[in-house]
Amino acid sequence: MKIIKQIDVEKVISFFKRINKNPGNDALTVTIKKFPVWYLVMLEAYEFDYLECQTDPHSLLKDLDFKKYYRERSDIKEKLDKLRAGRKLAPIIIREKYSNDMSEASFYLEDGTGKSIAHKIFFAEKKPATIFAYLGVFSDFGLINQSK
């Protein structure tokens, strides 16, 4: 992971509200506020593959059936078309894991499953892309040094 810069929690909330108009997503705003430290980061491939996703049951991103989601969600095709056109997707929102999250997960994916699946399909086409994320953590202790 490469840290680009530290971000204020209110900026992350503003970003989320701007991209996600669903009024039922107020719970994520509460979750975002639980994490006092936020960064804009670029994820490495292994960190991306091991994101824990909010699927039923929860799974790692690398284990999802991408073709199934592509057929079921039209937004994934739109996002994939953007990547194929050379455009970047907006950051996903991830957070530090809780103790009850999957032990093998790198981080927990709070918002951006569609963007993540579009990236995985794009990567399967042997095309590189940068994965940006807003990362929420409880403390920045040691995180800055790990990114160098």
C-alpha positions in Angstrom: 0.0 0.0 0.0 1.2 3.4 -0.8 -0.2 6.3 1.3 -0.9 9.4 -0.8 -2.2 11.7 1.9 -4.1 11.9 5.1 -7.8 12.8 4.7 -10.2 14.4 7.2 -13.1 12.1 8.1 -15.6 14.8 7.1 -14.1 14.7 3.6 -14.7 11.0 3.4 -18.3 11.4 4.5 -18.9 14.1 2.0 -17.4 11.9 -0.8 -19.6 9.0 0.2 -22.7 11.1 0.3 -21.9 12.5 -3.1 -21.4 9.2 -4.8 -24.1 7.2 -3.0 -27.5 8.8 -2.9 -29.3 5.8 -1.2 -30.9 7.2 2.0 -30.5 3.7 3.5 -26.8 4.1 3.7 -26.7 6.4 6.8 -25.3 3.5 8.8 -22.1 3.7 6.7 -21.7 7.3 7.7 -21.8 6.2 11.4 -19.2 3.5 10.6 -16.9 6.1 8.9 -17.0 8.3 12.0 -15.8 5.4 14.2 -12.4 5.7 12.5 -10.6 8.8 13.5 -7.7 8.5 11.0 -8.3 8.3 7.2 -5.9 8.1 4.3 -6.2 8.1 0.5 -4.1 5.1 -0.5 -3.1 3.1 -3.6 -3.6 -0.6 -2.9 -1.3 -3.4 -4.0 -2.8 -6.4 -5.8 -2.6 -8.8 -2.8 -4.3 -6.2 -0.5 -7.0 -5.7 -3.1 -7.6 -9.5 -3.6 -7.9 -10.0 0.1 -10.6 -7.4 0.8 -13.5 -8.8 2.8 -16.7 -8.1 0.9 -20.2 -7.6 2.2 -21.6 -10.5 0.3 -23.8 -13.2 1.7 -21.9 -15.0 3.2 -18.9 -12.6 3.5 -16.1 -13.5 1.2 -12.8 -12.3 0.0 -12.8 -10.3 -3.2 -10.7 -12.9 -5.0 -13.3 -15.6 -4.3 -16.3 -13.9 -5.8 -18.0 -15.1 -8.9 -17.3 -12.0 -11.1 -19.4 -13.3 -14.1 -22.5 -13.7 -11.8 -22.2 -10.1 -10.5 -21.5 -8.7 -14.0 -24.8 -10.3 -15.2 -26.8 -9.1 -12.2 -25.5 -5.5 -11.8 -25.5 -3.1 -14.7 -23.3 -0.6 -12.8 -20.4 -3.0 -13.1 -20.5 -2.9 -16.9 -20.6 0.9 -16.8 -17.5 0.9 -14.5 -15.7 -1.6 -16.7 -16.4 0.5 -19.7 -14.8 3.5 -18.0 -11.7 1.5 -17.2 -11.5 0.2 -20.8 -11.7 3.9 -21.9 -8.6 4.7 -19.8 -10.5 6.5 -17.1 -10.0 6.0 -13.3 -12.8 5.0 -11.0 -13.5 6.9 -7.8 -11.9 5.5 -4.6 -13.5 2.6 -2.8 -14.0 2.9 1.0 -12.1 0.4 3.2 -11.4 0.1 6.9 -9.2 -1.6 9.4 -10.6 -5.0 10.3 -12.6 -5.6 13.5 -11.7 -8.7 15.6 -14.8 -10.5 14.2 -13.9 -9.9 10.6 -12.3 -12.6 8.4 -8.8 -13.3 9.8 -7.2 -13.7 6.3 -8.7 -10.4 5.0 -6.4 -7.4 4.4 -9.1 -4.8 5.1 -12.9 -4.6 5.1 -14.6 -3.2 2.0 -17.3 -0.8 3.2 -18.3 0.7 -0.1 -17.3 -0.1 -3.7 -18.0 -3.7 -4.4 -19.1 -2.8 -8.0 -15.9 -0.8 -8.6 -13.8 -3.6 -7.1 -15.4 -6.3 -9.3 -15.0 -4.1 -12.4 -11.3 -3.8 -11.5 -10.9 -7.5 -11.1 -12.5 -8.2 -14.5 -10.3 -5.5 -16.1 -7.2 -7.2 -14.5 -8.3 -10.5 -15.9 -8.0 -8.9 -19.3 -4.3 -8.4 -18.5 -4.7 -4.6 -18.2 -3.1 -2.6 -15.4 -5.1 0.0 -13.4 -4.5 1.8 -10.1 -6.8 1.0 -7.2 -7.5 4.1 -5.0 -9.1 3.7 -1.6 -10.0 5.8 1.4 -8.7 3.7 4.3 -10.0 4.2 7.8 -7.9 3.2 10.8 -8.2 3.5 14.6 -4.6 4.9 14.9 -1.9 5.9 12.5 0.7 4.2 14.7 3.3 2.7 12.4 1.1 3.0 9.3 3.2 5.8 7.7 6.4 3.8 8.2 4.9 0.6 6.7 4.0 2.4 3.5 7.6 3.4 2.6 
